[in-house]
């Protein structure tokens, strides 16, 4: 009987340990709140294709018109995203904000063709505009989703949580790139 209880206790402890590890990993990679690190995401663009390079150049030019600088992200970042977007290759960039080095991230996702990019963009817009998606962001978050060919550009920012006054200039700059995908309210 005592040996049976020890075996049962050992299995229970092992099961608890597995549950804790799985739960911790799920939370760490979820990006809940303001985006987070994910083992499948590097900090900057890895193996960027011609389409992504073209999109990056368009973003850099649009930001440059407002004297904002675009850089490859130096830290891992992954915004909250629906499954179809999470499965897409992404490159992460960051607008240089001296007073706010923890924000200004821009995600560029690539898809096989323009139709797939448009469909994924609408999925992303519906996600961030829905209840399940909205809880991942601050209440006053503003979203920019733009399609440029086979790529999507995604940027979110919260006026109440952005200490650098230049942050407000990123959205109108990005709104000159590609075509808009509106987020339902």
MOPERA-V91328 format. One record per pair of residues at least 12 apart in sequence whose C-alpha atoms are under 8 Angstrom apart, sorted by sequence separation. I is the first residue (numbers start at 1). GAP is how many residues later the second one is. If there is no record, write none. Layout:
i;gap
I;GAP
I;GAP
This chain:
i;gap
93;12
94;12
143;12
144;12
92;13
93;13
143;13
78;14
92;14
93;14
142;14
143;14
77;15
92;15
93;15
141;15
142;15
91;16
92;16
141;16
142;16
155;16
90;17
91;17
141;17
90;18
91;18
140;18
141;18
73;19
90;19
139;19
140;19
72;20
73;20
89;20
90;20
125;20
138;20
140;20
72;21
73;21
88;21
89;21
71;22
72;22
88;22
89;22
70;23
71;23
88;23
70;24
71;24
85;24
121;24
70;25
71;25
121;25
69;26
70;26
121;26
45;27
68;27
69;27
144;27
44;28
68;28
77;28
79;28
146;28
43;29
44;29
78;29
118;29
146;29
148;29
149;29
43;30
44;30
117;30
144;30
147;30
148;30
43;31
44;31
121;31
144;31
146;31
147;31
148;31
43;32
44;32
73;32
117;32
146;32
147;32
42;33
43;33
117;33
146;33
147;33
42;34
43;34
116;34
117;34
146;34
147;34
41;35
42;35
85;35
114;35
115;35
117;35
145;35
146;35
41;36
84;36
113;36
114;36
144;36
145;36
41;37
113;37
114;37
144;37
145;37
38;38
112;38
145;38
37;39
38;39
52;39
84;39
85;39
111;39
36;40
37;40
38;40
110;40
111;40
143;40
36;41
37;41
82;41
110;41
35;42
36;42
82;42
109;42
110;42
35;43
36;43
48;43
81;43
108;43
109;43
35;44
108;44
109;44
34;45
35;45
45;45
46;45
82;45
107;45
108;45
34;46
45;46
81;46
107;46
108;46
31;47
33;47
44;47
45;47
81;47
106;47
107;47
31;48
32;48
44;48
45;48
106;48
107;48
31;49
43;49
44;49
106;49
30;50
105;50
106;50
104;51
105;51
56;52
81;52
55;53
80;53
104;53
129;54
130;54
128;55
129;55
130;55
52;56
80;56
125;56
129;56
52;57
125;57
126;57
52;58
125;58
126;58
51;59
103;59
122;59
125;59
121;60
122;60
100;62
100;63
104;63
99;64
100;64
99;65
98;66
97;67
97;69
97;70
95;75
55;93
55;96
51;98
51;99
52;99
51;100
33;102
34;102
68;102
33;103
34;103
66;103
32;104
33;104
32;105
33;105
63;107
66;107
65;108
63;110
62;111
63;111
62;112
62;114
59;115
62;115
59;118
58;119
